[in-house]
Amino acid sequence: MSPFPSLSNTGGVAEWSVEIIERVPHDPTAFTQGLEIEDGVAYESTGLWGESSVATLDPQSWELRDRVSIDDDFFGEGVTVVDDRLIQLTWLSEIALVYDRHTLEQVGEFRYDGEGWGLCHMESGPLYSSRHLDGDLWMSDGSNHLTRRDPNTFEVLEVLSVGDWENLNELECIDGMVVANIWQTDSLIVIDVTQPGDATVVATIDAAAVVVDAQASAADMGIDIDVLNGVADPQDDSGTLWMTGKLWPYLYRVRLTPA
């Protein structure tokens, strides 16, 4: 079951908001940069110099299973799963770290030019009719561009502009769409990348409900939080998404609804 409400055929940009279904505790020291769920395992990449890590968690309870710190020279960013590998971007080092996703042992790396922010792996979706994008990676660098990359070589296959939408951050690939957090805002956008040479924003997501709840909860706990960042498809046919943020005390299961 897709988490997306139906899109109109008018060609306009749909406006969606979030309804909180449940919330579960989240490590408030985790500077979340990437969130992914695959085959019953949740993966979280965290940032900050000297504190970056990659972790596996139980996506039902969100209890920590394993965590590996990365070298202090790296600032962890987005993360995604490709087959038996976990690929984690770094912010300024121009290196993507590759792990065995079952053991979190580093097994390789890729080089790239520029900054690394968000990363997702596009698996087959209902919109695959005009392009063969199944299996490719999509990457953001904090600008208004998305870069399509080969999952085995990290070679650049295509660079698409997303118009005036700057600060594209953490990404999630769902049903042929790329969902992107917009850094330092309460919003996400849904981008259709199925047409050759084109990235069209088909919907915006107002996630203010989770931001307000996280801010109120943090205030009650006497802790400081950072921005919304982290969206994952639970892959359980519930038609929901998980969202969280940097240093947030909770993760939120949400349902998208027309605004």
C-alpha positions in Angstrom: 0.0 0.0 0.0 1.5 3.3 -1.1 1.9 6.0 1.6 1.0 8.6 -1.0 -2.5 10.0 -1.3 -3.9 10.1 -4.9 -2.4 12.7 -7.2 -4.7 14.8 -9.3 -4.4 14.8 -13.1 -4.4 18.6 -13.3 -0.7 18.9 -13.3 -0.6 21.0 -10.2 1.4 20.4 -7.0 -0.5 18.5 -4.4 -0.4 19.7 -0.8 -0.2 17.1 1.9 0.2 17.2 5.7 1.0 14.6 8.3 -1.2 12.8 10.8 0.7 11.3 13.8 -0.2 7.7 14.2 2.3 6.8 16.9 5.6 7.9 18.4 8.4 5.9 19.9 11.6 7.0 21.8 14.6 8.0 19.7 18.2 8.5 20.9 18.3 12.3 21.6 22.1 12.3 21.0 21.7 10.9 17.5 22.3 13.7 14.9 20.2 11.9 12.3 21.4 12.2 8.7 19.9 9.2 7.0 17.1 6.7 7.9 16.2 3.5 6.0 14.2 0.3 6.6 14.9 -2.8 4.6 14.0 -6.5 5.2 12.9 -5.9 8.8 16.0 -3.9 9.8 16.2 -0.1 10.3 19.4 1.7 9.5 20.4 5.1 10.8 23.3 7.3 9.8 24.4 10.1 12.2 26.6 13.1 11.7 28.8 15.6 13.6 32.6 15.6 13.5 34.0 13.0 15.9 30.5 11.6 16.6 29.3 10.1 13.3 28.1 6.5 13.2 26.0 4.0 11.4 23.6 1.8 13.3 21.0 -1.0 12.9 17.8 -0.9 14.9 14.6 -2.9 15.4 12.0 -1.0 13.3 9.2 -2.2 15.6 10.6 -1.1 18.9 13.4 1.1 17.5 15.8 -0.4 20.0 19.5 -0.3 19.1 20.9 -3.6 17.7 24.4 -2.5 16.7 26.3 0.7 16.1 29.7 1.4 14.5 31.5 4.7 14.9 33.2 6.1 11.8 36.6 7.8 11.5 36.7 11.2 13.1 37.8 12.7 9.7 34.3 11.9 8.4 31.0 13.7 9.0 28.3 11.1 8.3 25.4 11.9 6.0 22.7 10.0 4.0 22.5 6.2 3.9 20.8 3.5 1.8 20.7 -0.2 1.2 21.7 -1.9 -2.0 21.5 -5.7 -1.9 23.8 -6.8 0.9 25.6 -3.5 1.1 25.0 -0.3 3.1 26.2 2.9 1.5 26.8 6.0 3.7 27.7 9.4 2.3 30.1 11.8 4.0 29.6 15.5 4.0 32.8 17.1 2.8 35.2 14.2 2.3 33.9 13.2 -1.1 33.9 9.5 0.0 31.0 7.1 0.3 31.6 4.3 2.8 30.4 0.9 1.9 29.5 -1.7 4.6 28.3 -5.3 4.8 24.8 -4.4 5.9 24.5 -7.5 8.1 27.7 -7.0 10.1 28.4 -3.2 9.6 32.0 -4.2 8.6 33.4 -1.7 6.1 34.0 -3.5 2.8 34.8 -0.6 0.4 34.3 3.0 -0.6 33.3 5.1 -3.5 34.7 8.5 -4.5 32.6 11.4 -5.8 33.0 15.2 -6.4 31.3 17.8 -4.2 29.3 17.5 -1.0 27.2 14.5 0.1 23.8 15.0 1.8 21.1 12.5 1.0 21.0 9.1 -0.7 18.3 6.6 -1.7 18.0 3.4 -3.8 15.2 3.4 -6.3 13.5 0.0 -6.4 10.7 -0.9 -8.8 7.5 1.2 -8.5 4.2 1.5 -10.4 5.5 4.5 -12.4 8.1 2.6 -14.3 6.8 2.8 -17.8 9.0 5.2 -19.7 12.4 4.8 -18.0 14.5 1.9 -16.7 15.6 3.4 -13.3 15.1 0.4 -11.1 18.2 -0.2 -9.0 19.7 3.3 -9.5 20.8 5.6 -6.7 19.6 9.2 -6.2 21.9 11.6 -4.3 21.5 15.2 -3.1 24.2 17.7 -2.3 22.3 20.5 -0.6 21.6 22.3 -3.8 18.5 22.1 -6.1 20.0 19.1 -8.0 19.5 15.4 -7.8 22.2 13.1 -9.2 21.4 9.6 -10.5 24.3 7.2 -9.9 25.2 3.6 -10.8 24.8 1.5 -7.6 27.8 -0.7 -8.4 30.3 2.0 -9.5 28.8 5.2 -8.2 29.3 6.7 -11.7 27.2 9.7 -12.5 24.4 8.8 -14.9 22.3 12.0 -14.9 22.0 15.3 -13.0 18.5 16.8 -12.8 17.5 20.3 -11.6 14.5 20.5 -9.2 13.7 24.1 -10.1 13.7 26.6 -7.2 13.8 23.9 -4.5 17.2 24.4 -2.8 18.7 22.6 0.2 17.6 19.1 -0.8 18.7 16.9 2.1 17.8 13.4 3.3 16.1 11.3 0.6 13.8 8.3 0.4 12.9 6.5 -2.8 9.3 5.3 -2.8 7.0 4.1 -5.7 9.1 5.8 -8.4 9.3 9.1 -6.5 12.1 10.7 -4.5 11.0 12.2 -1.2 13.4 15.0 -0.1 13.7 16.8 3.2 14.2 20.5 2.7 16.9 21.5 5.1 16.0 23.9 7.9 12.3 23.7 7.1 9.2 21.7 8.3 8.6 20.6 4.7 9.4 17.7 2.4 8.8 17.5 -1.4 7.9 14.5 -3.6 9.7 14.5 -6.9 8.8 12.5 -10.0 12.0 11.5 -11.8 10.4 9.0 -14.2 10.4 11.3 -17.3 13.7 11.6 -19.2 15.7 14.6 -18.2 13.0 15.9 -15.9 12.5 16.2 -12.1 9.0 17.5 -11.3 7.8 18.3 -7.9 4.3 16.7 -7.7 3.6 17.2 -4.0 4.7 19.1 -0.9 4.5 17.6 2.6 3.9 19.9 5.6 5.4 18.1 8.6 4.8 20.8 11.1 2.8 18.5 13.3 5.8 16.3 14.1 8.1 19.3 14.5 5.8 21.0 17.0 5.4 17.8 19.0 9.2 17.2 19.0 9.9 20.8 20.1 7.3 20.5 22.9 8.7 17.2 24.1 12.3 18.4 24.0 11.3 21.5 26.0 9.7 19.3 28.6 12.9 17.2 28.8 15.1 20.3 28.9 17.0 19.3 25.8 17.8 21.1 22.5 16.9 19.7 19.2 17.9 20.4 15.6 15.9 20.3 12.4 13.5 17.7 10.8 15.6 15.2 9.0 14.9 11.5 8.3 12.1 9.8 6.5 11.7 6.1 5.9 9.2 3.7 4.3 8.4 0.9 6.8 7.7 -1.5 3.9 4.8 -3.1 5.9 1.9 -2.1 3.6 0.6 0.2 6.3 0.5 3.2 4.0 2.6 5.2 6.6 6.0 6.7 6.9 8.5 7.1 9.7 9.9 10.6 10.4 12.4 12.1 12.9 15.0 14.8 13.2 18.5 15.6 14.4 18.7 15.1 18.2 15.0 14.4 18.4 13.7 12.4 21.4 11.1 10.6 19.3 10.4 9.0 15.9 7.0 9.4 14.5 4.9 7.1 12.4 2.7 9.4 10.2 0.0 9.1 7.6 0.0 11.6 4.7 -3.3 13.4 4.2 -4.5 16.0 1.7 -4.0 19.4 3.3 
